[in-house]
Amino acid sequence: MLSKKASFGSHGENSSYFVGLQEYEKNPYDSVHDPSGIIQMDLAENKLSMDLLESWLAKNSDVTGFKEDGGSMFKDLALFQDYHGLPSLKKELAEFMEEVRGKRVRIDPNKIVLTAGSTSANETLMFCLAEPGDAFLIPTPYYPGYDRDLKWRTGVEIVPIQCSSSNQFQITNSTLEEAYKHAQELNLDVKGVLITNPSNPLGTTMSQREINIVINFYMEKVIHIVSDEIFSATVFSSPNFISVLETIHQRNLQDSIIMNLVHVVYSLSKDLGHSGFRVGMIYSNNEMVISAATKMSSFGLVSSQTQHLVSNILGDKMFMKYYMKENLRRLRKRHGMLVSKLKRIGIPCLRSDGGLFCWVDMRHLLSSKTFEGELELWNKILYDIKINTSPGSSCHCSEPGWFRMCFANISEEMLHVSMQRMKVFVESFPGEQIKEKRQQNKISILRKPLVLKWVLKLSLFESQMDR
Ligand SMILES: Cc1ncc(COP(=O)(O)O)c(C=O)c1O
């Protein structure tokens, strides 16, 4: 009765990433009403600086009240807008992006297409750059949403560039070549490489060397580069973020024809914590892409009310300067807290300098070094100690045992409770005994609720003692 698209599970919602989100909704943690509920550490949202934005709103009630120079703007905003978007927002976005890139590149507002978040920007680019059945190469681990955003409606395929922990998951010439060869073996026409810089889920910025490797590769193969830079202003320690646009500029390629193959995706969902406002964009030098994407943006416009509000926030340069500095300070502190608390219980993280999460190494806690072992551990963490994380397999990581833990969507108190739970959990399965314990657990399934109750009780008690 329904179309294949509507009835087949190609959306990807049965991946552990989406399952975890659904489980959390059923039983969320609440320090008063449900202190044994699930703590959500699987959502890359920034709630740390909401108070700054709220105080801006309180001081700028004219903007939310549709007033300007004493008159009403309601009619202008409420009536139909065309799909090019407000010029004032494009100008502010361009200036903000230049600022984030240390003014080392010029961003032309006329080369911006507004979209309903990066989700829409990524999909629109796939529609513009590839046919169904064509492929994009993406370094692993990657943001689980790409399986939906890039593939689902467009029919585009993703071929993984298999990166490994042996070099901190960096892209190399050989991993790129292998992925390209693999795509050819599958009879797929490779249309481009998509990089996420800074990376979700790694929280790392790409080095100049890596960006140059990708640029050399796309020039040699004459394919597109899509650079998803959604976390570009969420970089809180060095080495700093370098945009692909800067490297192109440095190499004097900005006026070459090859520049028509570079496209940047951005949104305010992370850097400004505006994921609900759906303000995203494509930046491209390619006039045909800009023209086609602008027409396609009819299917995912940003409301004029939101455009008006956001252009005013970005336009307040004094506020933005303060916001950026303070927001990064808070993120740096929170990131440090998670890293050091995990370290204290013997869990290392990949060294990272940005993003809203850590890439956590729990390989030593696996019952077997397989993805089954990883899923088993993820299930225990979710259902026994009630912390929702993303297992590496949901990000297509090639090695089992890595997990993404988000730190900016929860309160300090929740971070504390979650780490107490982890501590008790890890201490109950020390070193060599882990394997043995798992065997025992399998046998004594009936005892599991008792163990769970004990872990939750103990973690609650310890967290109260600590404070
Ligand atoms: C790398 C990456 N790209 C795109 C998105 C989608 O962002 P948006 O909320 O702007 O659609 C996300 C969201 O987490 C992301 O991490």
The ligand as an SDF file (V2000), in Angstrom:
LIG
                    3D

 16 16  0  0  0  0  0  0  0  0999 V2000
   28.2080   16.3890   12.2270 C   0  0  0  0  0  0  0  0  0  0  0  0
   26.7630   16.7840   12.2410 C   0  0  0  0  0  0  0  0  0  0  0  0
   26.1790   17.1860   11.1110 N   0  0  0  0  0  0  0  0  0  0  0  0
   24.8860   17.5380   11.0910 C   0  0  0  0  0  0  0  0  0  0  0  0
   24.0960   17.4830   12.2230 C   0  0  0  0  0  0  0  0  0  0  0  0
   22.6540   17.9190   12.1530 C   0  0  0  0  0  0  0  0  0  0  0  0
   22.5360   19.1980   12.6930 O   0  0  0  0  0  0  0  0  0  0  0  0
   21.2550   20.1270   12.6180 P   0  0  0  0  0  0  0  0  0  0  0  0
   20.6220   20.1000   13.9610 O   0  0  0  0  0  0  0  0  0  0  0  0
   21.7410   21.4990   12.2840 O   0  0  0  0  0  0  0  0  0  0  0  0
   20.3630   19.5870   11.5610 O   0  0  0  0  0  0  0  0  0  0  0  0
   24.6680   17.0700   13.4220 C   0  0  0  0  0  0  0  0  0  0  0  0
   23.8720   16.9770   14.6520 C   0  0  0  0  0  0  0  0  0  0  0  0
   24.2500   16.4330   15.6450 O   0  0  0  0  0  0  0  0  0  0  0  0
   26.0420   16.7090   13.4340 C   0  0  0  0  0  0  0  0  0  0  0  0
   26.6510   16.3170   14.5550 O   0  0  0  0  0  0  0  0  0  0  0  0
  1  2  1  0
  2  3  1  0
  2 15  2  0
  3  4  2  0
  4  5  1  0
  5  6  1  0
  5 12  2  0
  6  7  1  0
  7  8  1  0
  8  9  2  0
  8 10  1  0
  8 11  1  0
 12 13  1  0
 12 15  1  0
 13 14  2  0
 15 16  1  0
M  END
$$$$
